[in-house]
Amino acid sequence: MRIPIFQLPFTDKEIAEVQEGVAKVLRSNILTKGSVAEQFEKEWAKYCGVKYAVACSAGTAALEMIYRAIGVEGKSVIIPSNTFIGTAVGLIRAGGKVILADCEKETLQLSLKSAMEAHRPDTIAIVLVHIGGYIRAELDLFKQWCDKEGLWLIEDAAHAHGAEYGGRKAGSLADVAGFSFFPTKVMTCGEGGMVTTDNEELYHKCVSLHNQGRRADNPQIHDWLGYNWRLDEIRAVLGLQQVRKADKIVAERRQIVGWYDRKLHGYEDRLAIHPPQTAPCNPAFYKYIVLLPDILDRDTIRSAMQAKDIAMPGLVYEIPLHRQPAMQQNPVESWLLPNTDWVSQHHLCLPLYLGMTEVEVDYVVDSLKEILDE
């Protein structure tokens, strides 16, 4: 049996809907800054449970808009080293200083203790990255600390479309959040991103920033050094379709995870089955993560799985930011990030994609058990 690295199924009906939506856009003569992107923003804001949303060209763009809107220039922001480089790139380009903090070994999420130790007098914000679609159980402790210190709390929700905390969705859990709609994400419009917030001032700043910093009442005046971060109408057609079937997408991912959990039961002595999540968290499962003990070599297991025609998905993350060549202008002593170094080498992501069948999950699990038993 062949297990693909990724699959993005669309029914004939869904394809026809997208085709008709694109045709309407083409007939309208409005390819950007039109009604489809506006509707996508409204429906995404409603889905997340916030007042405002701004669609943009990418998840990295969403974060840079946020950083510029809160005024990070010359100030520091604490982010986990265990994240995609985009979390840092937007910050650097906005003139902020990256402060890398360690993650928790058990959850892969930013450590509150490490973040508090990294705090500086010039720190303006903390970024929580919902790694793998999981929201940390200690979110309220982060919020309390940020309120005490006067810090912005930012969600990097690129992995977490539809994830919940206490019945509230990712994107509504902090001061502001950034999403990515890259094809591998829980929901996609090909390339794209979104900012969500209840803060009206931040919203208006992001609206301006994503349109070259133009003033709303006079587009000939530019109040900010923005950029062309707009989401075009054609991609918004697909985004609109995705948000309208968001609950179905997340439910299917949770069903697949349920199959994995049941079939891997009894192997907890060999591996830790995805980071522990207790109430009030309900993950969206961008990734199915298992943690391997020191005695198991991750690369050997991945190679053995691939030899069984199982394409293994990307990790979160194999090379953390403090070891990325592009980040050496922000050096950090590795001994300050021991958990990040450990999880980068001891976690494994199993195939998880829409349309995955229980038979396919059986094959993945049986193959993994066979390799572990050997």
VENBELUR-V452624 format. One record per residue. N is the residue number from 1. PSI is psi in whole degrees, -180 to 180 (* if undefined). OMEGA is omega in whole degrees, -180 to 180 (none if undefined). D_FIRST is the distance of its C-alpha to the first C-alpha in Angstrom with 2 decimals. Layout:
# VENBELUR-V452624
N:PSI:OMEGA:D_FIRST  N:PSI:OMEGA:D_FIRST
This chain:
# VENBELUR-V452624
1:138:178:0.00  2:127:178:3.79  3:117:-178:6.54  4:160:178:9.82  5:-25:-176:13.06  6:150:178:14.90  7:135:-179:15.23  8:83:-174:18.65  9:138:172:18.72  10:133:177:22.12  11:163:177:23.20  12:-37:179:25.50  13:-42:180:28.35  14:-40:177:27.74  15:-43:179:27.58  16:-39:179:30.80  17:-43:179:32.41  18:-43:179:31.72  19:-42:179:33.01  20:-39:178:36.11  21:-42:178:36.64  22:-41:179:36.49  23:-41:179:38.83  24:-40:178:41.31  25:-47:-179:41.29  26:-37:179:41.99  27:-24:-177:44.75  28:-19:-176:46.27  29:10:179:46.98  30:105:-176:46.04  31:-12:177:42.98  32:158:-179:43.64  33:41:-178:45.72  34:-168:-173:45.35  35:-26:-178:44.85  36:-46:178:41.04  37:-39:178:40.68  38:-41:179:43.51  39:-39:176:41.81  40:-45:179:38.56  41:-46:-178:40.71  42:-44:-177:42.46  43:-32:177:39.39  44:-41:177:37.62  45:-44:178:40.82  46:-42:-180:41.01  47:-43:-178:37.40  48:-18:-180:38.04  49:37:178:41.47  50:170:-179:43.64  51:-34:-169:46.53  52:149:174:45.40  53:144:178:42.45  54:115:178:42.49  55:143:-179:39.61  56:-176:-168:39.19  57:-20:-177:37.20  58:164:177:34.93  59:-38:178:34.47  60:-39:177:36.45  61:-41:179:39.17  62:-44:-179:39.31  63:-41:179:39.97  64:-39:176:42.56  65:-43:179:44.32  66:-48:-179:44.51  67:-43:180:45.83  68:-38:-177:48.45  69:-34:-180:49.42  70:-7:175:50.21  71:59:-177:52.06  72:-9:-174:50.28  73:125:180:52.27  74:3:-178:53.89  75:164:-177:52.33  76:150:177:49.46  77:134:-179:46.30  78:125:177:44.19  79:157:176:40.43  80:145:174:37.71  81:-25:178:36.62  82:79:178:33.08  83:170:175:32.43  84:149:-174:31.51  85:-24:179:34.39  86:-29:178:35.23  87:-33:-179:36.86  88:-35:-174:39.37  89:-48:180:39.74  90:-35:180:41.36  91:-46:180:43.68  92:-44:-179:44.85  93:-24:177:45.44  94:1:177:47.42  95:10:179:49.68  96:168:179:48.55  97:129:-179:48.07  98:126:172:44.73  99:114:-177:45.05  100:135:179:41.85  101:165:-176:41.40  102:162:176:39.10  103:174:173:36.35  104:139:-177:35.95  105:-35:-175:33.78  106:-30:-171:32.36  107:-13:-176:31.68  108:5:-177:31.34  109:159:179:34.06  110:132:179:37.50  111:127:178:39.91  112:-41:180:43.13  113:-47:180:45.07  114:-39:179:43.94  115:-41:180:44.66  116:-38:178:48.11  117:-29:-179:48.82  118:-11:-176:47.83  119:135:179:50.17  120:165:177:53.01  121:-29:-179:56.17  122:7:-180:54.70  123:131:-177:51.35  124:-22:-174:50.88  125:161:173:47.36  126:138:177:44.28  127:121:173:40.73  128:120:178:38.20  129:120:-179:34.61  130:75:-175:32.28  131:129:176:29.47  132:5:-177:26.01  133:12:179:27.71  134:142:175:29.75  135:129:-174:33.54  136:144:-178:35.58  137:-23:-177:37.59  138:25:-178:40.74  139:-42:-178:40.98  140:-32:178:44.43  141:-39:175:45.73  142:-44:-178:44.80  143:-41:179:46.58  144:-42:-180:49.64  145:-43:179:49.86  146:-41:177:49.50  147:-41:-179:52.21  148:-41:-176:54.44  149:-4:-179:54.06  150:38:-177:54.13  151:146:169:50.68  152:139:174:48.31  153:122:-175:44.99  154:135:172:42.13  155:123:163:38.58  156:96:-173:35.89  157:27:-177:33.57  158:-27:-179:31.04  159:-3:-158:28.21  160:26:178:29.89  161:118:178:30.18  162:-7:175:30.95  163:150:-175:31.17  164:153:175:34.26  165:111:-179:37.05  166:32:180:39.55  167:-5:177:38.58  168:145:-175:39.12  169:154:171:36.43  170:142:-175:35.69  171:-14:179:38.07  172:10:-168:40.99  173:-6:-178:41.20  174:-167:179:43.31  175:-34:-176:45.93  176:155:-177:43.47  177:153:175:39.75  178:135:178:37.56  179:156:171:34.16  180:144:175:31.66  181:35:174:29.76  182:152:-173:27.53  183:-31:-177:24.25  184:-10:-176:22.12  185:171:-178:24.68  186:-39:174:24.65  187:150:-172:26.70  188:155:164:27.35  189:29:-180:29.69  190:-80:169:28.29  191:140:179:30.98  192:169:179:33.53  193:178:-179:35.05  194:140:171:37.47  195:135:176:40.37  196:143:-179:41.36  197:161:170:44.61  198:-2:-177:47.56  199:112:-175:49.96  200:-39:-180:51.86  201:-45:177:53.23  202:-41:180:49.85  203:-50:-177:48.50  204:-35:177:51.30  205:-43:-179:50.95  206:-37:176:47.24  207:-44:179:48.04  208:-47:-177:50.58  209:-38:-176:48.52  210:-4:179:45.57  211:49:177:48.12  212:22:178:49.93  213:22:-177:52.04  214:151:174:54.02  215:137:-175:56.49  216:-40:-176:55.62  217:-5:177:59.14  218:93:-175:59.70  219:-5:176:56.75  220:-10:180:59.17  221:132:-179:59.50  222:110:-179:56.81  223:-22:-174:57.22  224:157:172:54.25  225:82:-179:52.49  226:-150:-178:49.33  227:172:172:46.76  228:87:179:44.92  229:20:-177:42.15  230:151:172:42.11  231:126:-178:39.03  232:165:-174:39.39  233:-36:-177:39.41  234:-45:177:36.32  235:-31:178:34.02  236:-29:176:35.93  237:-48:180:34.89  238:-39:178:31.24  239:-40:179:32.38  240:-41:178:34.44  241:-40:-178:31.61  242:-44:-179:29.48  243:-30:-180:32.29  244:-18:175:32.88  245:23:-176:29.40  246:-46:-178:29.33  247:-38:178:29.55  248:-42:179:26.58  249:-50:-178:24.45  250:-40:179:25.56  251:-40:179:25.18  252:-40:179:21.50  253:-39:179:20.89  254:-34:177:22.95  255:-44:179:21.04  256:-41:178:17.71  257:-39:177:19.78  258:-40:176:21.23  259:-47:179:17.92  260:-48:-177:17.33  261:-47:-178:20.96  262:-41:-174:20.97  263:-23:177:17.92  264:-2:178:19.29  265:133:-178:22.75  266:-11:178:24.36  267:18:-179:22.96  268:-20:177:25.74  269:-15:179:27.46  270:-29:-177:24.66  271:155:177:24.20  272:118:-176:25.88  273:114:-172:23.68  274:151:-175:24.54  275:138:-178:28.23  276:131:178:30.51  277:117:179:31.64  278:168:177:34.44  279:140:14:36.59  280:24:-174:37.61  281:142:175:34.30  282:96:-172:31.40  283:161:174:28.72  284:-16:176:26.83  285:64:168:23.79  286:-35:178:23.20  287:150:169:21.31  288:109:-171:19.98  289:135:170:21.93  290:146:179:22.22  291:131:-176:25.12  292:141:176:24.91  293:166:-177:27.99  294:-30:-174:29.86  295:-13:-179:28.68  296:135:179:25.03  297:118:-175:24.30  298:-44:-177:22.13  299:-36:178:21.37  300:-42:180:20.28  301:-44:179:17.80  302:-43:180:16.45  303:-41:-180:16.19  304:-37:177:14.43  305:-43:180:11.76  306:-31:177:11.45  307:-21:176:11.32  308:17:177:8.01  309:34:176:6.86  310:108:179:8.09  311:125:-176:11.04  312:129:-178:13.96  313:170:180:16.62  314:160:-177:20.29  315:170:-179:22.63  316:76:1:25.89  317:152:-178:27.39  318:-37:178:26.90  319:106:-178:30.34  320:168:-174:32.94  321:-37:-176:35.85  322:-5:176:38.39  323:6:178:36.44  324:130:179:35.84  325:-38:-178:38.17  326:-15:-177:39.15  327:10:-176:40.41  328:-11:173:42.77  329:-8:176:45.72  330:62:-174:45.06  331:149:176:44.82  332:141:-180:44.34  333:127:-176:44.69  334:-29:-178:41.33  335:-15:177:42.97  336:-11:-175:43.50  337:52:-175:39.75  338:-37:-179:38.41  339:-38:179:35.90  340:-45:178:34.43  341:-38:-178:34.02  342:-51:-176:32.40  343:-28:180:29.83  344:-24:-178:28.93  345:-6:-173:27.70  346:17:174:26.50  347:156:-178:24.22  348:137:176:20.49  349:127:179:18.77  350:154:-178:15.40  351:135:179:13.39  352:112:-178:15.50  353:157:179:15.89  354:140:-178:17.31  355:-4:179:15.21  356:133:-177:12.65  357:163:178:12.07  358:-32:177:12.87  359:-40:178:9.73  360:-40:176:7.89  361:-42:176:10.94  362:-45:-178:10.72  363:-42:179:7.56  364:-48:-177:9.47  365:-45:179:12.64  366:-39:179:11.89  367:-43:180:10.75  368:-43:179:13.90  369:-41:179:16.05  370:-42:179:15.26  371:-43:179:16.26  372:-40:-180:19.26  373:-30:179:20.36  374:*:none:20.49
